C-alpha cells in the first residue's frame, strides 16, 4: 500500500479524551452532538482531506474531540485525521486478511471495529492503536459483519448476510449476545441486507437499514422483533449504508446514488418522512458518515472505481 505524505496529526492526550467522556457517552446513546463544535458555515476547517492511496475506506467515526477514525477494507487498519487541519496518520496497522468496515469510538477511548467477511469484532485502543481483543462473532463464510452502534452496555453489530445482530459487551469481558431478527424482517439471499445501525430517538431500541431492497426497521433489542418503518415521501432507501441520527432527524447515506436522504422520525420511530436530500459533486460513492458540530463527514468508498493500491481516496464534509 502506498501511503500519502501527510504529517502525523497531534495525538489527543488521555486526559483530553477522558475529559470528554460524559459528552461522548450521551452522543453514543442518543445520537446527539459533540463537545467541541465544528466551525460555522464559511469556517476555516478543511471540507475535504485525503486518505492513503489504496486505503479502501468504508467506515468513519468521530467522538467528542475533532479526530476522525477511518477503517480500511484492504487490511483492517485504522487511520486518524485531525479535522482542524486535515492531516492524519495510520493509528492501527491492521494485518493480512483483516478488514475494518464500520467502526465506533466509545466514551472510554476504545474503538469497536466490524471485521466484514472475517466475522469479527475487534477492540482497538484509540490512544495507542493497540489491538486489545477480538471477538469471533460468526463463521468465516456466508457472513459480513458490517456496522456497529452503542446502546446500553453493548456494542451492536450488523451482519449483512445473516438475520442476526450481535451485542458485544462494552469492554473486554462478558459474553456476546446473538439476537436473531424476526417480525417483519425478511432476509434476501446473496445480497447485503442489514447494514447501518443507530438507536431510536427514545433510546430504547435500534434502527437498522436493509440495503436491499432499501427499507428501515425498528428492532426491539430485547426480542429481536423488527418492525418496518413506514416511509413517506419516497418509496425506499435503496443502497442505504451508514446511518446518523440527531434527535428525530435520521440521515441515510445511499452510497451508489451519491446522496444522503434526510428523514424526520415520529416519536416512536414508526414513520419516517423525507425532508430533503444532500448531494455534492465531491461524492464518489460515500459509504458512511459521522457528525461533528454542524457538519457530516463522509467517506468516499469509490466502489465503482478500480480498487487498487494506487487508487486515491478522500473524505468530505458537508453542512447538515
C-alpha positions in Angstrom: 0.0 0.0 0.0 1.3 3.5 -0.9 0.7 6.0 1.9 0.3 9.7 1.4 2.8 12.2 2.7 0.7 13.8 5.4 2.4 14.8 8.6 1.2 13.0 11.7 -1.6 14.7 13.5 -1.2 15.6 17.1 -2.4 12.8 19.3 -5.0 13.9 21.9 -3.9 13.3 25.4 -5.6 10.7 27.6 -6.8 13.5 29.8 -8.4 15.2 26.9 -10.2 12.1 25.8 -11.4 11.2 29.2 -12.5 14.8 29.8 -15.0 14.4 27.0 -16.3 11.1 28.3 -19.6 12.3 29.6 -20.5 14.1 26.4 -19.3 11.2 24.3 -21.5 8.8 26.3 -24.5 11.0 25.6 -23.7 11.2 21.9 -23.2 7.4 21.7 -26.6 6.7 23.3 -28.8 9.4 21.9 -27.0 10.4 18.7 -26.6 14.0 19.8 -23.7 16.4 19.4 -20.0 16.6 20.3 -18.1 18.5 22.9 -16.3 20.8 20.5 -18.3 22.4 17.7 -17.0 22.4 14.1 -16.7 25.8 12.6 -19.9 27.5 11.3 -20.5 27.9 7.6 -17.5 29.5 5.9 -15.2 28.4 8.7 -11.5 27.5 8.1 -11.5 23.8 8.8 -11.0 21.8 5.6 -14.0 20.3 4.0 -12.1 17.6 2.2 -9.0 15.6 3.2 -7.0 12.7 1.6 -6.6 9.2 2.8 -3.6 7.0 1.9 -3.6 5.6 -1.6 -5.2 2.2 -1.8 -6.8 2.6 1.6 -10.2 1.2 0.5 -12.2 3.1 3.2 -15.6 2.2 4.4 -16.3 3.4 8.0 -15.8 6.6 9.9 -16.4 7.6 13.5 -15.8 10.8 15.4 -16.0 11.2 19.2 -16.2 14.3 21.4 -12.9 15.6 20.1 -12.1 16.7 16.5 -10.5 13.5 15.3 -11.9 11.2 12.7 -11.1 7.5 12.6 -11.4 5.7 9.3 -11.2 2.0 8.6 -9.6 0.1 5.7 -11.1 -2.8 3.8 -7.6 -3.6 2.5 -6.1 -4.8 5.7 -8.2 -3.7 8.7 -6.0 -0.7 9.5 -7.3 2.5 11.1 -6.4 6.0 10.0 -6.8 9.0 12.3 -7.3 12.6 10.9 -7.3 15.9 12.7 -10.5 17.6 11.4 -9.0 21.0 12.1 -6.1 20.5 9.7 -7.0 17.5 7.5 -3.6 15.9 8.5 -3.5 12.3 9.6 -1.6 9.2 10.2 -2.1 5.4 10.4 -3.1 4.7 14.0 -3.5 0.9 13.8 -1.7 -1.1 11.2 -4.1 -4.0 10.8 -2.9 -7.1 9.2 -3.1 -9.6 6.3 -6.6 -11.0 5.9 -8.3 -8.3 8.1 -10.9 -5.7 7.2 -12.2 -2.6 9.1 -15.7 -1.9 7.9 -17.9 0.1 10.3 -16.4 1.4 13.5 -17.4 3.4 16.6 -15.4 5.2 19.2 -16.7 4.6 22.8 -16.5 7.0 25.7 -13.5 5.2 27.2 -11.4 5.7 24.2 -11.9 2.2 22.7 -12.7 1.7 19.0 -15.0 -1.1 18.1 -14.3 -2.4 14.6 -16.6 -4.5 12.4 -14.5 -7.2 10.6 -16.5 -7.8 7.4 -16.2 -11.2 5.9 -13.9 -12.3 8.7 -16.9 -12.3 11.1 -15.1 -10.4 13.9 -15.5 -7.5 16.2 -12.1 -6.0 17.2 -11.5 -3.6 20.1 -8.6 -1.2 19.5 -7.2 1.4 21.9 -7.8 4.8 20.1 -4.8 6.3 22.0 -2.2 3.8 21.2 -3.6 1.9 18.2 -3.0 -1.4 20.1 -5.4 -4.3 19.4 -6.9 -5.2 22.8 -9.4 -8.0 22.0 -11.0 -9.9 19.1 -14.5 -11.4 19.3 -15.2 -14.1 16.7 -18.9 -13.4 16.1 -19.6 -15.6 13.1 -18.1 -18.3 10.9 -15.6 -17.3 8.2 -18.1 -17.9 5.3 -21.5 -16.5 4.4 -21.3 -13.6 6.8 -20.3 -10.0 6.6 -20.1 -8.0 9.9 -20.8 -4.5 8.6 -21.6 -1.8 11.1 -21.8 -1.0 14.8 -23.6 1.3 17.3 -23.6 1.6 21.1 -26.8 1.1 23.1 -26.9 0.3 26.7 -24.0 -1.9 27.9 -23.3 -3.3 24.4 -21.9 -2.5 21.0 -24.5 -3.8 18.5 -23.1 -5.2 15.2 -25.0 -5.9 12.0 -24.4 -8.9 9.7 -25.3 -8.1 6.2 -25.5 -11.8 5.2 -27.5 -13.2 8.1 -30.6 -12.0 10.0 -28.8 -11.6 13.3 -27.4 -8.7 15.4 -24.6 -9.3 17.8 -24.3 -7.5 21.1 -20.7 -7.2 22.2 -20.1 -6.1 25.8 -18.6 -2.6 26.1 -15.2 -3.6 27.5 -13.3 -6.8 27.1 -15.4 -9.0 29.5 -18.7 -10.7 29.1 -20.4 -12.9 26.6 -21.5 -11.9 23.2 -25.3 -12.0 22.6 -26.7 -13.2 19.3 -30.1 -11.5 18.5 -32.0 -13.1 15.6 -34.1 -10.7 13.6 -37.8 -11.7 13.5 -41.1 -10.0 12.8 -41.3 -8.1 9.6 -37.7 -8.9 8.6 -37.3 -11.0 5.5 -33.7 -11.9 4.6 -32.8 -11.8 0.9 -30.1 -14.3 0.0 -26.8 -13.4 -1.7 -27.2 -9.6 -1.2 -26.4 -7.1 1.5 -29.3 -6.9 4.0 -28.7 -5.3 7.4 -26.2 -2.5 7.1 -26.1 0.8 9.1 -27.4 0.9 12.6 -28.4 3.6 15.2 -30.6 3.9 18.2 -34.2 5.1 18.2 -34.9 8.6 19.4 -36.3 7.3 22.7 -33.0 5.3 23.3 -34.9 2.0 23.8 -34.4 0.2 20.6 -32.4 0.1 17.3 -32.9 1.3 13.8 -31.4 -0.8 11.0 -31.3 -0.1 7.3 -31.8 -3.1 5.0 -29.7 -2.1 1.9 -31.6 -4.4 -0.4 -34.4 -3.6 -1.2 -34.0 -0.3 0.8 -36.0 -0.4 4.0 -35.7 0.9 7.5 -36.7 -1.2 10.6 -37.1 -0.6 14.3 -35.6 -3.5 16.2 -36.6 -4.4 19.7 -33.2 -5.1 21.3 -34.7 -7.5 23.9 -36.6 -9.7 21.5 -35.1 -9.0 18.0 -38.6 -8.3 16.6 -38.2 -6.0 13.6 -41.0 -3.6 12.6 -40.7 -2.0 9.2 -40.7 1.8 9.4 -43.2 3.4 7.1 -41.6 5.8 4.6 -43.4 9.0 3.5 -42.0 11.0 0.6 -40.0 8.3 -1.1 -40.6 4.6 -1.8 -37.3 3.3 -0.4 -33.8 4.0 0.8 -32.2 1.6 -1.7 -28.4 1.3 -1.3 -28.8 2.6 2.2 -25.5 2.2 4.0 -24.4 4.3 7.0 -26.9 5.9 9.3 -26.6 9.0 11.5 -29.3 10.2 13.9 -29.5 13.6 15.5 -32.6 13.8 17.7 -35.5 12.8 15.4 -33.6 13.5 12.2 -32.2 10.5 10.5 -29.5 10.7 7.8 -29.3 7.8 5.4 -26.2 7.5 3.2 -27.3 5.9 -0.1 -24.0 5.0 -1.4 -24.3 4.4 -5.2 -26.9 7.1 -5.5 -24.3 9.6 -4.2 -26.7 11.2 -1.8 -27.8 11.4 1.8 -31.5 11.4 2.4 -32.7 13.3 5.5 -35.8 11.9 7.3 -37.9 13.1 10.2 -38.9 10.3 12.6 -42.1 10.3 14.6 -41.8 9.8 18.3 -41.9 6.0 18.2 -39.8 5.7 15.0 -42.7 4.1 13.3 -42.8 6.6 10.4 -40.0 8.4 8.6 -40.9 11.4 6.4 -38.4 12.6 3.8 -37.5 16.2 4.3 -34.7 16.7 1.8 -31.6 15.2 0.2 -28.0 16.2 0.4 -25.8 15.8 -2.7 -22.4 17.1 -3.6 -20.2 16.9 -6.7 -17.4 15.6 -4.4 -19.4 12.5 -3.5 -17.9 9.3 -5.1 -20.0 6.5 -3.6 -20.0 7.7 0.0 -20.4 4.7 2.3 -20.8 6.0 5.9 -21.0 9.3 7.7 -20.2 10.8 11.2 -21.3 14.0 12.7 -19.2 16.7 14.3 -20.8 20.0 15.1 -22.8 21.3 12.2 -21.1 19.0 9.7 -21.4 15.5 8.3 -18.1 13.9 7.4 -18.5 11.2 4.7 -16.1 8.6 3.4 -15.9 8.1 -0.4 -15.6 4.4 -0.9 -15.4 4.7 -4.7 -17.0 1.2 -5.2 -17.5 1.9 -8.9 -13.8 2.8 -9.4 -10.7 0.5 -9.6 -9.8 -0.8 -6.2 -6.0 -0.9 -6.5 -3.1 0.1 -4.3 -2.8 3.3 -6.4 -6.5 4.3 -6.2 -6.9 7.7 -4.4 -9.5 8.2 -1.7 -10.9 11.2 0.2 -13.3 12.1 3.0 -15.5 15.1 2.6 -17.6 17.4 4.9 -21.0 18.9 4.1 -23.3 21.1 6.2 -26.1 19.3 7.9 
